[in-house]
Amino acid sequence: MRMDDIRLLYAYNAWANDRIMTTAAALTPEQLHAPAVPDPGYGTIFGSLVHLLEAEHAWRVVLETGDWPEMLTPEDFPTLDALATFWRTEAAAMQAYLAQLTDADMDGITRYAVEEGGYRERVRWHCLVHVVNHGTYHRGEVAALLTGQGHSPGELDFTLFLRSMEV
C-alpha cells in the first residue's frame, strides 16, 4: 500500500470523526452519559467515543514505540470538550507520524506485546488500515446511537468524503 493511500484514508477518518464529534456536541451531558440502548459494549455514547479515541491513540503509540500506552477511559475526560481537545492533539500526532513515513516503510514490521504474553508482529500498513477500519465500525455504532437521540450525523461513507473534497 502506498503512503498516499494511507494519508487519504486518515483524512477520511478525521472527516468522519469530526462529523461524529460535531453531532455529539448537540447532545446534553445527560444524553451523552445515558446508558446506550442497544449497548455496543462501552456503556454510553461518551464511552464509545472514548473507545474510538483510545484505539487511535494506542495504535499510534504502538506503531511509534512498540509499547502499548496506558488505556484511556471515560474518567480521563471530564467533558466532551476535553475529549475533543485530546482527540485533536492525537489526530495531529498521527498526522506527524504519517508525514515521516515513506512507501518503503509500509511493508515494515511492527512488533508489540499481547495480553496473553509474548509478542505479535504485523505489517505496518495492516495496522494502519486496521485503525481506520476499526473507526468506521465503531463510528457506525455511535451514529446509530446519536440518531436514536434525534441527532443524526448523516452519511459517513468514504465516497461522500471523496465528493466533499471535489468541491
CNS distance restraints for C-alpha pairs under 8 A (distance, minus, plus):
assign (resid   1 and name CA) (resid   5 and name CA) 6.79 0.50 0.50
assign (resid   1 and name CA) (resid   6 and name CA) 7.44 0.50 0.50
assign (resid   1 and name CA) (resid 103 and name CA) 7.30 0.50 0.50
assign (resid   1 and name CA) (resid 106 and name CA) 6.55 0.50 0.50
assign (resid   1 and name CA) (resid 125 and name CA) 6.70 0.50 0.50
assign (resid   2 and name CA) (resid   6 and name CA) 6.58 0.50 0.50
assign (resid   2 and name CA) (resid 103 and name CA) 5.13 0.50 0.50
assign (resid   2 and name CA) (resid 106 and name CA) 7.15 0.50 0.50
assign (resid   3 and name CA) (resid   7 and name CA) 5.98 0.50 0.50
assign (resid   3 and name CA) (resid  98 and name CA) 7.95 0.50 0.50
assign (resid   3 and name CA) (resid 101 and name CA) 7.27 0.50 0.50
assign (resid   3 and name CA) (resid 102 and name CA) 6.23 0.50 0.50
assign (resid   3 and name CA) (resid 103 and name CA) 5.27 0.50 0.50
assign (resid   3 and name CA) (resid 106 and name CA) 7.36 0.50 0.50
assign (resid   4 and name CA) (resid   8 and name CA) 6.16 0.50 0.50
assign (resid   5 and name CA) (resid   9 and name CA) 6.28 0.50 0.50
assign (resid   6 and name CA) (resid  10 and name CA) 6.25 0.50 0.50
assign (resid   6 and name CA) (resid 125 and name CA) 7.84 0.50 0.50
assign (resid   6 and name CA) (resid 128 and name CA) 7.39 0.50 0.50
assign (resid   6 and name CA) (resid 129 and name CA) 7.39 0.50 0.50
assign (resid   7 and name CA) (resid  11 and name CA) 6.12 0.50 0.50
assign (resid   7 and name CA) (resid  98 and name CA) 7.11 0.50 0.50
assign (resid   8 and name CA) (resid  12 and name CA) 6.27 0.50 0.50
assign (resid   9 and name CA) (resid  13 and name CA) 6.15 0.50 0.50
assign (resid   9 and name CA) (resid 129 and name CA) 7.88 0.50 0.50
assign (resid   9 and name CA) (resid 132 and name CA) 6.90 0.50 0.50
assign (resid  10 and name CA) (resid  14 and name CA) 6.14 0.50 0.50
assign (resid  10 and name CA) (resid 132 and name CA) 6.86 0.50 0.50
assign (resid  11 and name CA) (resid  15 and name CA) 6.19 0.50 0.50
assign (resid  12 and name CA) (resid  16 and name CA) 6.11 0.50 0.50
assign (resid  12 and name CA) (resid 158 and name CA) 6.63 0.50 0.50
assign (resid  12 and name CA) (resid 161 and name CA) 6.22 0.50 0.50
assign (resid  13 and name CA) (resid  17 and name CA) 6.03 0.50 0.50
assign (resid  13 and name CA) (resid 132 and name CA) 6.11 0.50 0.50
assign (resid  13 and name CA) (resid 135 and name CA) 7.25 0.50 0.50
assign (resid  13 and name CA) (resid 136 and name CA) 7.67 0.50 0.50
assign (resid  14 and name CA) (resid  18 and name CA) 6.02 0.50 0.50
assign (resid  14 and name CA) (resid  91 and name CA) 7.35 0.50 0.50
assign (resid  15 and name CA) (resid  19 and name CA) 6.42 0.50 0.50
assign (resid  15 and name CA) (resid 161 and name CA) 7.22 0.50 0.50
assign (resid  16 and name CA) (resid  20 and name CA) 6.33 0.50 0.50
assign (resid  16 and name CA) (resid 139 and name CA) 7.93 0.50 0.50
assign (resid  16 and name CA) (resid 156 and name CA) 5.96 0.50 0.50
assign (resid  16 and name CA) (resid 161 and name CA) 7.99 0.50 0.50
assign (resid  17 and name CA) (resid  21 and name CA) 6.09 0.50 0.50
assign (resid  17 and name CA) (resid 139 and name CA) 7.57 0.50 0.50
assign (resid  18 and name CA) (resid  22 and name CA) 5.91 0.50 0.50
assign (resid  19 and name CA) (resid  23 and name CA) 6.17 0.50 0.50
assign (resid  19 and name CA) (resid 153 and name CA) 6.01 0.50 0.50
assign (resid  19 and name CA) (resid 156 and name CA) 8.00 0.50 0.50
assign (resid  20 and name CA) (resid  24 and name CA) 6.08 0.50 0.50
assign (resid  20 and name CA) (resid 139 and name CA) 7.22 0.50 0.50
assign (resid  20 and name CA) (resid 142 and name CA) 7.68 0.50 0.50
assign (resid  20 and name CA) (resid 143 and name CA) 6.94 0.50 0.50
assign (resid  20 and name CA) (resid 153 and name CA) 5.86 0.50 0.50
assign (resid  21 and name CA) (resid  25 and name CA) 6.16 0.50 0.50
assign (resid  21 and name CA) (resid  84 and name CA) 7.31 0.50 0.50
assign (resid  22 and name CA) (resid  26 and name CA) 7.16 0.50 0.50
assign (resid  22 and name CA) (resid 153 and name CA) 7.99 0.50 0.50
assign (resid  23 and name CA) (resid  27 and name CA) 7.55 0.50 0.50
assign (resid  23 and name CA) (resid 146 and name CA) 7.52 0.50 0.50
assign (resid  23 and name CA) (resid 151 and name CA) 6.42 0.50 0.50
assign (resid  23 and name CA) (resid 152 and name CA) 6.99 0.50 0.50
assign (resid  23 and name CA) (resid 153 and name CA) 5.53 0.50 0.50
assign (resid  24 and name CA) (resid  32 and name CA) 7.49 0.50 0.50
assign (resid  24 and name CA) (resid 146 and name CA) 6.99 0.50 0.50
assign (resid  24 and name CA) (resid 151 and name CA) 7.82 0.50 0.50
assign (resid  25 and name CA) (resid  80 and name CA) 7.21 0.50 0.50
assign (resid  26 and name CA) (resid 151 and name CA) 7.39 0.50 0.50
assign (resid  27 and name CA) (resid  31 and name CA) 5.82 0.50 0.50
assign (resid  27 and name CA) (resid  32 and name CA) 6.29 0.50 0.50
assign (resid  27 and name CA) (resid 149 and name CA) 7.96 0.50 0.50
assign (resid  27 and name CA) (resid 151 and name CA) 7.81 0.50 0.50
assign (resid  28 and name CA) (resid  32 and name CA) 6.32 0.50 0.50
assign (resid  29 and name CA) (resid  33 and name CA) 6.14 0.50 0.50
assign (resid  30 and name CA) (resid  34 and name CA) 5.80 0.50 0.50
assign (resid  31 and name CA) (resid  45 and name CA) 7.94 0.50 0.50
assign (resid  31 and name CA) (resid 149 and name CA) 7.49 0.50 0.50
assign (resid  32 and name CA) (resid  44 and name CA) 6.54 0.50 0.50
assign (resid  32 and name CA) (resid  45 and name CA) 5.29 0.50 0.50
assign (resid  32 and name CA) (resid  46 and name CA) 5.24 0.50 0.50
assign (resid  33 and name CA) (resid  44 and name CA) 5.36 0.50 0.50
assign (resid  33 and name CA) (resid  45 and name CA) 6.49 0.50 0.50
assign (resid  33 and name CA) (resid  46 and name CA) 5.91 0.50 0.50
assign (resid  33 and name CA) (resid  47 and name CA) 7.79 0.50 0.50
assign (resid  34 and name CA) (resid  44 and name CA) 5.80 0.50 0.50
assign (resid  34 and name CA) (resid  45 and name CA) 7.55 0.50 0.50
assign (resid  35 and name CA) (resid  39 and name CA) 7.28 0.50 0.50
assign (resid  35 and name CA) (resid  43 and name CA) 5.65 0.50 0.50
assign (resid  35 and name CA) (resid  44 and name CA) 4.98 0.50 0.50
assign (resid  35 and name CA) (resid  45 and name CA) 7.89 0.50 0.50
assign (resid  36 and name CA) (resid  40 and name CA) 7.51 0.50 0.50
assign (resid  36 and name CA) (resid  43 and name CA) 5.68 0.50 0.50
assign (resid  36 and name CA) (resid  44 and name CA) 4.59 0.50 0.50
assign (resid  36 and name CA) (resid  45 and name CA) 6.26 0.50 0.50
assign (resid  36 and name CA) (resid 145 and name CA) 7.03 0.50 0.50
assign (resid  37 and name CA) (resid 145 and name CA) 7.43 0.50 0.50
assign (resid  39 and name CA) (resid  43 and name CA) 5.80 0.50 0.50
assign (resid  39 and name CA) (resid  44 and name CA) 7.11 0.50 0.50
assign (resid  40 and name CA) (resid  48 and name CA) 7.77 0.50 0.50
assign (resid  40 and name CA) (resid 141 and name CA) 6.85 0.50 0.50
assign (resid  41 and name CA) (resid  48 and name CA) 7.74 0.50 0.50
assign (resid  42 and name CA) (resid  47 and name CA) 5.00 0.50 0.50
assign (resid  42 and name CA) (resid  48 and name CA) 5.17 0.50 0.50
assign (resid  42 and name CA) (resid  51 and name CA) 7.33 0.50 0.50
assign (resid  43 and name CA) (resid  47 and name CA) 5.94 0.50 0.50
assign (resid  43 and name CA) (resid  48 and name CA) 7.32 0.50 0.50
assign (resid  44 and name CA) (resid  48 and name CA) 6.26 0.50 0.50
assign (resid  45 and name CA) (resid  49 and name CA) 6.29 0.50 0.50
assign (resid  45 and name CA) (resid 142 and name CA) 6.33 0.50 0.50
assign (resid  45 and name CA) (resid 145 and name CA) 6.79 0.50 0.50
assign (resid  45 and name CA) (resid 146 and name CA) 7.59 0.50 0.50
assign (resid  46 and name CA) (resid  50 and name CA) 6.25 0.50 0.50
assign (resid  46 and name CA) (resid  74 and name CA) 7.15 0.50 0.50
assign (resid  46 and name CA) (resid  80 and name CA) 7.70 0.50 0.50
assign (resid  47 and name CA) (resid  51 and name CA) 6.22 0.50 0.50
assign (resid  47 and name CA) (resid  73 and name CA) 7.71 0.50 0.50
assign (resid  47 and name CA) (resid  74 and name CA) 5.78 0.50 0.50
assign (resid  48 and name CA) (resid  52 and name CA) 6.35 0.50 0.50
assign (resid  48 and name CA) (resid 138 and name CA) 7.42 0.50 0.50
assign (resid  48 and name CA) (resid 142 and name CA) 6.74 0.50 0.50
assign (resid  49 and name CA) (resid  53 and name CA) 6.39 0.50 0.50
assign (resid  49 and name CA) (resid 142 and name CA) 7.44 0.50 0.50
assign (resid  50 and name CA) (resid  54 and name CA) 5.86 0.50 0.50
assign (resid  50 and name CA) (resid  72 and name CA) 7.26 0.50 0.50
assign (resid  50 and name CA) (resid  73 and name CA) 6.51 0.50 0.50
assign (resid  50 and name CA) (resid  74 and name CA) 5.98 0.50 0.50
assign (resid  50 and name CA) (resid  83 and name CA) 7.41 0.50 0.50
assign (resid  51 and name CA) (resid  55 and name CA) 6.14 0.50 0.50
assign (resid  51 and name CA) (resid  72 and name CA) 7.86 0.50 0.50
assign (resid  51 and name CA) (resid  73 and name CA) 7.66 0.50 0.50
assign (resid  52 and name CA) (resid  56 and name CA) 6.54 0.50 0.50
assign (resid  52 and name CA) (resid 134 and name CA) 8.00 0.50 0.50
assign (resid  52 and name CA) (resid 135 and name CA) 6.09 0.50 0.50
assign (resid  52 and name CA) (resid 138 and name CA) 6.80 0.50 0.50
assign (resid  52 and name CA) (resid 139 and name CA) 7.70 0.50 0.50
assign (resid  53 and name CA) (resid  57 and name CA) 6.09 0.50 0.50
assign (resid  53 and name CA) (resid  87 and name CA) 6.35 0.50 0.50
assign (resid  54 and name CA) (resid  58 and name CA) 5.89 0.50 0.50
assign (resid  54 and name CA) (resid  71 and name CA) 6.81 0.50 0.50
assign (resid  54 and name CA) (resid  72 and name CA) 5.51 0.50 0.50
assign (resid  54 and name CA) (resid  73 and name CA) 7.74 0.50 0.50
assign (resid  55 and name CA) (resid  59 and name CA) 6.05 0.50 0.50
assign (resid  55 and name CA) (resid 131 and name CA) 7.13 0.50 0.50
assign (resid  56 and name CA) (resid  60 and name CA) 6.22 0.50 0.50
assign (resid  56 and name CA) (resid  90 and name CA) 7.80 0.50 0.50
assign (resid  56 and name CA) (resid 131 and name CA) 6.20 0.50 0.50
assign (resid  57 and name CA) (resid  61 and name CA) 6.32 0.50 0.50
assign (resid  57 and name CA) (resid  90 and name CA) 6.30 0.50 0.50
assign (resid  58 and name CA) (resid  62 and name CA) 6.16 0.50 0.50
assign (resid  58 and name CA) (resid  68 and name CA) 6.05 0.50 0.50
assign (resid  58 and name CA) (resid  69 and name CA) 5.93 0.50 0.50
assign (resid  58 and name CA) (resid  71 and name CA) 7.48 0.50 0.50
assign (resid  59 and name CA) (resid  63 and name CA) 5.97 0.50 0.50
assign (resid  59 and name CA) (resid  68 and name CA) 7.66 0.50 0.50
assign (resid  59 and name CA) (resid 127 and name CA) 7.61 0.50 0.50
assign (resid  59 and name CA) (resid 131 and name CA) 7.16 0.50 0.50
assign (resid  60 and name CA) (resid  64 and name CA) 6.17 0.50 0.50
assign (resid  60 and name CA) (resid  94 and name CA) 6.36 0.50 0.50
assign (resid  60 and name CA) (resid  97 and name CA) 7.89 0.50 0.50
assign (resid  61 and name CA) (resid  65 and name CA) 5.81 0.50 0.50
assign (resid  61 and name CA) (resid  66 and name CA) 7.17 0.50 0.50
assign (resid  61 and name CA) (resid  67 and name CA) 6.77 0.50 0.50
assign (resid  61 and name CA) (resid  68 and name CA) 6.57 0.50 0.50
assign (resid  61 and name CA) (resid  69 and name CA) 6.64 0.50 0.50
assign (resid  62 and name CA) (resid  66 and name CA) 4.35 0.50 0.50
assign (resid  62 and name CA) (resid  67 and name CA) 4.96 0.50 0.50
assign (resid  62 and name CA) (resid  68 and name CA) 5.46 0.50 0.50
assign (resid  62 and name CA) (resid  69 and name CA) 7.64 0.50 0.50
assign (resid  62 and name CA) (resid 110 and name CA) 7.89 0.50 0.50
assign (resid  62 and name CA) (resid 112 and name CA) 6.78 0.50 0.50
assign (resid  63 and name CA) (resid 110 and name CA) 6.29 0.50 0.50
assign (resid  63 and name CA) (resid 124 and name CA) 7.48 0.50 0.50
assign (resid  63 and name CA) (resid 127 and name CA) 8.00 0.50 0.50
assign (resid  64 and name CA) (resid  97 and name CA) 7.67 0.50 0.50
assign (resid  66 and name CA) (resid 110 and name CA) 6.80 0.50 0.50
assign (resid  66 and name CA) (resid 111 and name CA) 5.82 0.50 0.50
assign (resid  66 and name CA) (resid 112 and name CA) 4.96 0.50 0.50
assign (resid  66 and name CA) (resid 113 and name CA) 7.66 0.50 0.50
assign (resid  67 and name CA) (resid 112 and name CA) 6.11 0.50 0.50
assign (resid  67 and name CA) (resid 113 and name CA) 6.96 0.50 0.50
assign (resid  68 and name CA) (resid 112 and name CA) 7.61 0.50 0.50
assign (resid  68 and name CA) (resid 113 and name CA) 7.61 0.50 0.50
assign (resid  72 and name CA) (resid  76 and name CA) 6.48 0.50 0.50
assign (resid  73 and name CA) (resid  77 and name CA) 7.62 0.50 0.50
assign (resid  74 and name CA) (resid  78 and name CA) 7.69 0.50 0.50
assign (resid  77 and name CA) (resid  82 and name CA) 5.55 0.50 0.50
assign (resid  77 and name CA) (resid  83 and name CA) 5.52 0.50 0.50
assign (resid  78 and name CA) (resid  82 and name CA) 6.48 0.50 0.50
assign (resid  78 and name CA) (resid  83 and name CA) 7.89 0.50 0.50
assign (resid  79 and name CA) (resid  83 and name CA) 6.48 0.50 0.50
assign (resid  80 and name CA) (resid  84 and name CA) 6.07 0.50 0.50
assign (resid  81 and name CA) (resid  85 and name CA) 6.08 0.50 0.50
assign (resid  82 and name CA) (resid  86 and name CA) 6.32 0.50 0.50
assign (resid  83 and name CA) (resid  87 and name CA) 6.07 0.50 0.50
assign (resid  84 and name CA) (resid  88 and name CA) 6.16 0.50 0.50
assign (resid  85 and name CA) (resid  89 and name CA) 6.39 0.50 0.50
assign (resid  86 and name CA) (resid  90 and name CA) 6.10 0.50 0.50
assign (resid  87 and name CA) (resid  91 and name CA) 6.02 0.50 0.50
assign (resid  88 and name CA) (resid  92 and name CA) 6.25 0.50 0.50
assign (resid  89 and name CA) (resid  93 and name CA) 6.26 0.50 0.50
assign (resid  90 and name CA) (resid  94 and name CA) 6.19 0.50 0.50
assign (resid  91 and name CA) (resid  95 and name CA) 6.17 0.50 0.50
assign (resid  92 and name CA) (resid  96 and name CA) 6.18 0.50 0.50
assign (resid  93 and name CA) (resid  97 and name CA) 6.22 0.50 0.50
assign (resid  94 and name CA) (resid  98 and name CA) 6.10 0.50 0.50
assign (resid  95 and name CA) (resid  99 and name CA) 5.99 0.50 0.50
assign (resid  96 and name CA) (resid 100 and name CA) 6.74 0.50 0.50
assign (resid  97 and name CA) (resid 101 and name CA) 6.95 0.50 0.50
assign (resid 101 and name CA) (resid 105 and name CA) 5.95 0.50 0.50
assign (resid 101 and name CA) (resid 106 and name CA) 7.73 0.50 0.50
assign (resid 102 and name CA) (resid 106 and name CA) 7.02 0.50 0.50
assign (resid 104 and name CA) (resid 108 and name CA) 7.52 0.50 0.50
assign (resid 105 and name CA) (resid 124 and name CA) 7.45 0.50 0.50
assign (resid 106 and name CA) (resid 123 and name CA) 7.23 0.50 0.50
assign (resid 106 and name CA) (resid 124 and name CA) 5.38 0.50 0.50
assign (resid 106 and name CA) (resid 125 and name CA) 4.98 0.50 0.50
assign (resid 107 and name CA) (resid 123 and name CA) 5.66 0.50 0.50
assign (resid 107 and name CA) (resid 124 and name CA) 6.01 0.50 0.50
assign (resid 107 and name CA) (resid 125 and name CA) 6.59 0.50 0.50
assign (resid 108 and name CA) (resid 123 and name CA) 5.72 0.50 0.50
assign (resid 108 and name CA) (resid 124 and name CA) 5.49 0.50 0.50
assign (resid 109 and name CA) (resid 121 and name CA) 6.27 0.50 0.50
assign (resid 109 and name CA) (resid 122 and name CA) 5.53 0.50 0.50
assign (resid 109 and name CA) (resid 123 and name CA) 4.60 0.50 0.50
assign (resid 109 and name CA) (resid 124 and name CA) 5.54 0.50 0.50
assign (resid 110 and name CA) (resid 121 and name CA) 5.55 0.50 0.50
assign (resid 110 and name CA) (resid 122 and name CA) 5.30 0.50 0.50
assign (resid 110 and name CA) (resid 123 and name CA) 6.10 0.50 0.50
assign (resid 110 and name CA) (resid 124 and name CA) 5.66 0.50 0.50
assign (resid 111 and name CA) (resid 119 and name CA) 6.56 0.50 0.50
assign (resid 111 and name CA) (resid 120 and name CA) 5.71 0.50 0.50
assign (resid 111 and name CA) (resid 121 and name CA) 4.44 0.50 0.50
assign (resid 111 and name CA) (resid 122 and name CA) 6.60 0.50 0.50
assign (resid 112 and name CA) (resid 119 and name CA) 5.36 0.50 0.50
assign (resid 112 and name CA) (resid 120 and name CA) 5.55 0.50 0.50
assign (resid 112 and name CA) (resid 121 and name CA) 6.56 0.50 0.50
assign (resid 113 and name CA) (resid 117 and name CA) 6.81 0.50 0.50
assign (resid 113 and name CA) (resid 118 and name CA) 5.80 0.50 0.50
assign (resid 113 and name CA) (resid 119 and name CA) 4.29 0.50 0.50
assign (resid 113 and name CA) (resid 120 and name CA) 6.30 0.50 0.50
assign (resid 114 and name CA) (resid 118 and name CA) 6.03 0.50 0.50
assign (resid 114 and name CA) (resid 119 and name CA) 5.53 0.50 0.50
assign (resid 114 and name CA) (resid 120 and name CA) 6.55 0.50 0.50
assign (resid 122 and name CA) (resid 126 and name CA) 6.76 0.50 0.50
assign (resid 122 and name CA) (resid 127 and name CA) 6.79 0.50 0.50
assign (resid 123 and name CA) (resid 127 and name CA) 6.70 0.50 0.50
assign (resid 124 and name CA) (resid 128 and name CA) 6.36 0.50 0.50
assign (resid 125 and name CA) (resid 129 and name CA) 6.06 0.50 0.50
assign (resid 126 and name CA) (resid 130 and name CA) 6.04 0.50 0.50
assign (resid 127 and name CA) (resid 131 and name CA) 6.44 0.50 0.50
assign (resid 128 and name CA) (resid 132 and name CA) 6.87 0.50 0.50
assign (resid 129 and name CA) (resid 133 and name CA) 6.10 0.50 0.50
assign (resid 130 and name CA) (resid 134 and name CA) 5.82 0.50 0.50
assign (resid 131 and name CA) (resid 135 and name CA) 6.19 0.50 0.50
assign (resid 132 and name CA) (resid 136 and name CA) 6.23 0.50 0.50
assign (resid 133 and name CA) (resid 137 and name CA) 6.35 0.50 0.50
assign (resid 134 and name CA) (resid 138 and name CA) 6.35 0.50 0.50
assign (resid 135 and name CA) (resid 139 and name CA) 5.78 0.50 0.50
assign (resid 136 and name CA) (resid 140 and name CA) 6.24 0.50 0.50
assign (resid 137 and name CA) (resid 141 and name CA) 6.78 0.50 0.50
assign (resid 138 and name CA) (resid 142 and name CA) 6.26 0.50 0.50
assign (resid 139 and name CA) (resid 143 and name CA) 5.85 0.50 0.50
assign (resid 140 and name CA) (resid 144 and name CA) 6.28 0.50 0.50
assign (resid 141 and name CA) (resid 145 and name CA) 6.41 0.50 0.50
assign (resid 142 and name CA) (resid 146 and name CA) 6.03 0.50 0.50
assign (resid 143 and name CA) (resid 147 and name CA) 6.04 0.50 0.50
assign (resid 143 and name CA) (resid 152 and name CA) 6.45 0.50 0.50
assign (resid 143 and name CA) (resid 153 and name CA) 6.21 0.50 0.50
assign (resid 144 and name CA) (resid 148 and name CA) 6.16 0.50 0.50
assign (resid 144 and name CA) (resid 152 and name CA) 7.59 0.50 0.50
assign (resid 145 and name CA) (resid 149 and name CA) 6.50 0.50 0.50
assign (resid 146 and name CA) (resid 150 and name CA) 6.56 0.50 0.50
assign (resid 146 and name CA) (resid 151 and name CA) 5.25 0.50 0.50
assign (resid 146 and name CA) (resid 152 and name CA) 5.70 0.50 0.50
assign (resid 146 and name CA) (resid 153 and name CA) 7.36 0.50 0.50
assign (resid 147 and name CA) (resid 151 and name CA) 4.80 0.50 0.50
assign (resid 147 and name CA) (resid 152 and name CA) 4.20 0.50 0.50
assign (resid 147 and name CA) (resid 153 and name CA) 7.36 0.50 0.50
assign (resid 148 and name CA) (resid 152 and name CA) 7.90 0.50 0.50
assign (resid 155 and name CA) (resid 160 and name CA) 7.50 0.50 0.50
assign (resid 156 and name CA) (resid 160 and name CA) 6.87 0.50 0.50
assign (resid 156 and name CA) (resid 161 and name CA) 7.44 0.50 0.50
assign (resid 157 and name CA) (resid 161 and name CA) 6.63 0.50 0.50
assign (resid 158 and name CA) (resid 162 and name CA) 6.32 0.50 0.50
assign (resid 159 and name CA) (resid 163 and name CA) 6.17 0.50 0.50
assign (resid 160 and name CA) (resid 164 and name CA) 6.13 0.50 0.50
assign (resid 161 and name CA) (resid 165 and name CA) 6.49 0.50 0.50
assign (resid 162 and name CA) (resid 166 and name CA) 6.75 0.50 0.50
assign (resid 163 and name CA) (resid 167 and name CA) 7.12 0.50 0.50
